[in-house]
Amino acid sequence: MRLHTIVLVSAAVLLAGCSSSSGGDGDGGGASTPPPLPSGAPARTDGKPRTVAADLEVPWAVAFLPGGDALVTERESARLVRVAPSGKKTAVGTVPGVEPQGEGGLLGVAVSPSYATDHLIYLYYTAASDNRVVRATYDGRLGTPEPIVTGIPKGPNHNGGRLKFGPDKMLYITTGETGDGPLAQDRDSLAGKILRVTPDGKPAPGNPFGNRVWTYGHRNVQGLAWDDEGRLYATEFGQNRFDEINLIQKGKNYGWPEVEGAEDGKGFTKPLLTWTTDEASPSGLAFADGSLWAGALRGERLWEVPLDDGKAGRPVAHFENDYGRLRAVVKAPDGSLWVTTSNRDGRGDPARDDDRVLSVPVG
């Protein structure tokens, strides 16, 4: 059975340009959407999402352990929760040093690609003076976190926070510009960037500027995903009118705050596609079944973006207004998507069992 599949075609979707704007974690930026791909219709979700776990407090990120259980961060409580596919929840512990404020708190989580031998996990959180990335052992219980990247600027809004290991086994870190736009253009600042570091936090070999910076000119990147060919994509909040998905390429400048969306600007890289902010505020991002899947906060839907050799087709909206604000989107070992709601973050309308982890079949 296929439920609540909605193809959204608006005037903004039919345009090819973008513009500028203001807003934070669920209320920011956008642009326009490309025409349909000639290769045909995109995939659809098959069946109704299943609630895996309920009664979570602003779940922000999900990362799977070997064996199929997942670690879930809670932004406000600073708890790390282990969630099994059966729905069993186990509190791993409260991460020390987290100081939630505004959009800051306990944010990203990643599992080491060498977890079988090193038992390491990585966390991104807002501390007293900065945003930082730490690593800790986890083998049934959480070890003492060790800082590996510190000094990432923090603010009430635009703290970035996504962590993912790439196909190259390097750790990619997304940061926001904390509302201070010029920091995004400063290649010596860690704000408004996608960073690429070794597992111990040092600048990765081959980085374009000899530091931790991989790309710059970002406002607030919230999702990362690689396709089967190793291309990297990122979701990004715009300001008032346009949100983006970008194809991320080494050393490129994505324009903020000089341009937003698909505005013309010398030396800036245009987005792969854009939305108006009421349709998106895109957060978590996953690649599955030939498409990108982006959770929409303000847009309250799951966006499917079919890909053809790195080019985006017309997005398809699923479950519009069915589950409220959607934040994390991660491909599970069984091929489904795990999607978290974010209705208890002060900007949503929580249902009785929110927040939840949903399992969404695709294909």
C-alpha positions in Angstrom: 0.0 0.0 0.0 1.2 3.5 -0.9 0.1 6.3 1.5 0.1 10.1 1.3 2.4 10.5 -1.7 2.1 14.0 -2.9 3.9 15.6 -5.9 4.4 19.3 -5.1 4.6 21.6 -8.1 4.5 25.3 -7.2 5.3 28.4 -9.0 8.7 28.5 -7.2 9.4 25.0 -8.3 9.1 25.9 -11.9 11.6 28.7 -11.7 15.4 28.3 -12.1 16.6 31.2 -9.9 17.0 31.9 -6.2 17.3 34.8 -3.8 18.2 35.8 -0.3 16.6 35.8 3.2 16.5 35.1 7.6 15.7 32.3 9.9 17.1 29.4 11.9 16.6 25.8 12.6 13.2 25.4 11.0 12.6 28.6 9.2 15.3 29.4 6.7 16.0 29.9 2.9 15.5 28.5 -0.6 15.2 28.6 -4.4 13.8 26.5 -7.3 13.5 23.0 -8.6 14.7 21.4 -11.8 12.5 19.8 -14.5 11.7 16.1 -14.4 14.5 13.7 -15.3 14.0 12.0 -18.7 14.6 8.6 -17.1 11.1 8.4 -15.7 9.3 8.5 -12.4 11.1 8.5 -9.0 10.8 5.7 -6.5 8.0 5.7 -4.0 7.7 4.8 -0.3 5.8 1.5 0.0 3.5 1.3 3.0 2.9 3.4 6.1 5.9 4.3 8.3 6.2 2.2 11.5 7.0 3.8 14.8 10.2 2.2 16.0 10.5 4.2 19.3 8.5 6.9 20.9 8.7 9.4 23.8 12.1 10.8 22.9 13.2 14.4 23.6 14.2 16.2 20.4 16.1 13.4 18.7 18.7 15.1 16.5 20.9 12.4 14.9 21.0 8.6 14.3 24.0 6.4 13.6 23.9 2.6 13.3 26.1 0.2 15.2 27.2 -3.2 13.8 24.3 -5.5 14.5 21.5 -3.1 13.6 20.9 -1.1 16.7 21.3 2.7 16.5 22.6 5.5 18.7 20.3 8.5 18.9 21.2 11.9 20.3 18.7 14.1 22.2 19.5 17.7 21.7 18.0 19.2 24.9 18.6 16.4 27.4 22.1 15.6 26.2 21.2 11.9 26.5 22.6 9.3 24.1 20.0 6.5 23.6 20.4 3.1 22.0 17.4 2.1 20.0 16.9 -1.5 18.7 14.8 -2.2 15.6 12.4 -4.0 18.0 11.8 -0.6 19.7 13.8 -1.3 22.8 15.3 1.9 24.2 18.4 2.0 26.5 19.8 5.2 27.8 23.6 5.0 27.3 24.3 8.1 29.4 24.3 11.8 29.5 27.2 13.4 27.6 29.1 15.7 30.0 29.8 19.3 29.1 26.8 19.9 26.9 25.1 23.3 27.3 21.9 23.3 25.3 20.8 26.8 24.1 18.6 27.7 21.2 19.6 25.3 18.3 22.6 24.1 20.2 23.0 21.1 22.4 23.9 17.4 21.7 23.7 17.2 18.0 25.6 14.8 15.6 26.7 11.3 16.2 28.9 9.0 14.0 30.2 5.5 14.5 33.8 4.8 13.5 34.2 2.8 10.3 36.7 0.7 12.4 34.2 0.2 15.2 34.7 -3.6 15.3 38.3 -3.0 16.5 38.3 0.5 18.1 34.8 0.7 19.6 34.8 4.5 19.0 31.9 6.8 18.4 32.0 10.6 17.6 29.7 13.3 19.0 29.2 17.0 18.1 27.8 19.3 20.8 27.6 22.8 22.1 29.8 23.4 25.2 30.2 26.5 27.4 32.5 28.4 25.0 32.2 26.6 21.6 30.8 23.8 19.5 33.1 20.8 19.5 33.6 17.3 18.3 34.6 14.5 20.7 35.2 10.8 20.5 34.6 8.2 23.1 34.6 4.4 23.4 31.3 2.7 23.5 30.9 -0.9 24.2 27.6 -1.1 26.1 28.5 2.0 28.1 29.9 5.4 27.2 33.5 6.1 27.9 35.0 9.5 28.7 34.7 11.8 25.7 38.0 13.1 24.3 37.9 16.5 22.3 39.3 16.2 18.8 38.0 19.4 17.2 37.3 22.5 19.4 36.8 26.2 18.8 33.9 25.9 16.4 31.9 29.1 16.9 28.6 28.7 18.7 25.5 30.8 18.8 21.8 30.7 19.6 21.1 29.6 15.9 23.1 28.1 13.0 25.3 25.6 14.9 25.5 23.0 12.1 26.2 19.7 13.8 26.0 16.8 11.3 28.8 14.2 11.5 29.4 11.5 8.9 32.3 9.3 7.8 32.8 9.4 4.0 33.8 6.6 1.7 37.4 7.8 2.2 37.1 7.0 5.9 37.6 10.7 6.8 35.1 12.4 9.2 33.0 15.2 7.6 31.6 17.9 10.0 29.0 20.5 9.2 29.1 23.9 10.9 26.9 27.0 10.8 27.9 30.6 10.7 26.1 31.3 14.0 24.3 34.3 12.4 27.6 36.0 11.6 27.5 35.8 7.8 31.1 36.9 7.0 32.5 34.0 9.0 31.3 31.7 6.2 33.7 33.4 3.7 36.6 33.4 6.1 38.6 30.2 5.3 40.5 30.6 8.6 37.2 30.3 10.6 35.6 27.0 11.3 32.1 28.5 11.0 29.9 28.2 7.9 31.9 25.2 6.6 32.0 21.6 5.8 35.2 20.3 7.5 37.1 17.1 6.6 39.3 15.6 9.3 41.1 12.4 10.1 39.6 10.2 12.8 41.8 12.0 15.4 40.6 15.4 14.3 43.5 16.6 12.3 43.2 18.2 8.8 42.7 15.4 6.3 45.3 14.7 3.6 44.3 16.4 0.4 42.3 19.2 1.9 42.3 22.3 -0.4 43.6 25.0 2.0 45.9 23.0 4.3 43.5 23.2 7.2 40.3 21.4 8.2 38.1 23.2 5.7 36.7 21.2 2.8 34.1 23.8 1.5 33.0 27.2 2.6 30.4 29.9 2.1 27.7 27.9 4.0 24.9 29.3 6.1 23.9 26.2 8.1 24.5 22.7 6.7 22.2 20.2 8.3 22.5 17.0 6.2 25.2 15.0 4.4 24.9 12.0 2.0 27.0 10.2 -0.6 25.6 8.5 -3.6 26.8 5.1 -5.0 29.4 6.9 -7.1 30.9 8.7 -4.1 29.4 12.1 -4.8 28.6 14.2 -1.7 25.4 16.2 -1.3 24.4 18.5 1.5 21.2 20.2 2.7 21.4 23.8 3.8 19.0 26.3 5.4 18.6 29.5 3.4 17.3 32.7 5.0 13.7 33.8 4.3 12.9 32.5 0.8 15.1 29.6 -0.4 16.6 26.4 1.0 19.1 24.2 -0.9 20.6 20.9 -1.7 24.2 21.3 -2.9 26.6 19.0 -4.7 29.7 19.3 -2.6 33.0 19.6 -4.3 36.5 20.1 -2.9 37.4 23.7 -2.2 34.2 25.3 -3.6 32.6 28.4 -2.3 28.8 28.1 -1.9 28.3 31.8 -1.7 26.8 32.7 1.7 26.3 35.6 2.6 27.1 37.2 -0.7 24.5 35.2 -2.6 21.7 32.8 -1.7 20.2 30.1 -3.8 20.9 30.3 -7.5 21.7 34.0 -7.6 24.5 34.9 -9.9 27.9 35.6 -8.3 31.4 35.3 -9.6 33.3 32.4 -8.2 30.3 30.9 -6.3 28.9 27.4 -6.8 25.1 27.3 -7.5 22.9 24.8 -5.7 21.8 21.5 -7.2 18.2 22.5 -6.4 16.2 24.8 -4.1 12.9 25.1 -2.4 10.9 27.9 -0.8 11.2 27.9 3.0 7.6 26.9 3.7 8.2 23.7 1.7 11.4 22.6 3.3 13.9 23.8 5.9 15.8 20.6 5.0 17.6 18.8 7.7 18.8 15.2 7.7 19.8 13.6 4.3 20.2 10.0 3.1 20.7 8.3 -0.2 18.6 5.2 -1.0 17.1 3.5 -4.0 18.6 6.0 -6.5 17.2 9.1 -4.6 18.2 11.6 -2.0 15.8 11.7 1.0 15.6 14.9 3.0 13.6 15.5 6.2 11.8 18.9 6.2 11.3 20.8 9.5 9.1 23.7 8.6 7.9 21.9 5.5 6.7 18.9 7.6 7.3 16.3 4.9 9.9 13.8 3.6 11.4 15.0 0.3 12.5 12.5 -2.3 14.9 13.8 -4.9 15.6 11.4 -7.8 19.2 11.5 -9.1 20.6 10.7 -12.5 24.4 10.9 -12.7 24.6 13.6 -10.1 21.7 15.6 -11.6 18.5 16.2 -9.6 15.0 15.5 -10.9 11.7 17.0 -9.6 11.3 16.4 -5.9 8.4 14.4 -4.6 6.9 15.1 -1.2 5.8 12.2 1.1 3.7 12.3 4.3 3.0 16.0 4.1 1.7 17.2 7.5 1.3 13.6 8.7 4.1 13.4 11.3 5.1 17.1 11.8 8.6 18.3 11.7 11.1 15.7 10.4 14.8 16.0 11.2 17.2 13.0 11.0 17.0 10.7 7.9 19.4 7.7 7.9 19.5 4.6 5.8 19.1 1.5 8.0 20.9 -1.8 7.4 17.7 -3.4 6.2 17.4 -0.7 3.4 14.6 1.3 5.0 14.9 4.8 6.2 14.9 5.8 9.9 13.4 9.3 10.3 13.0 11.2 13.5 10.3 13.7 14.3 11.3 17.0 16.0 8.0 18.3 17.4 9.2 18.9 21.0 11.8 21.4 19.9 9.6 24.5 20.7 8.6 24.9 17.0 6.3 22.0 16.6 2.9 20.7 17.7 3.8 17.4 19.6 1.6 14.4 19.4 1.1 12.3 22.6 4.0 9.9 21.7 6.4 12.4 20.2 9.2 12.6 19.5 9.5 9.4 17.5 11.8 7.3 15.3 9.9 6.1 12.3 10.9 3.3 9.9 10.0 4.2 6.3 10.2 1.4 3.6 11.5 2.6 0.2 11.7 1.0 -3.1 
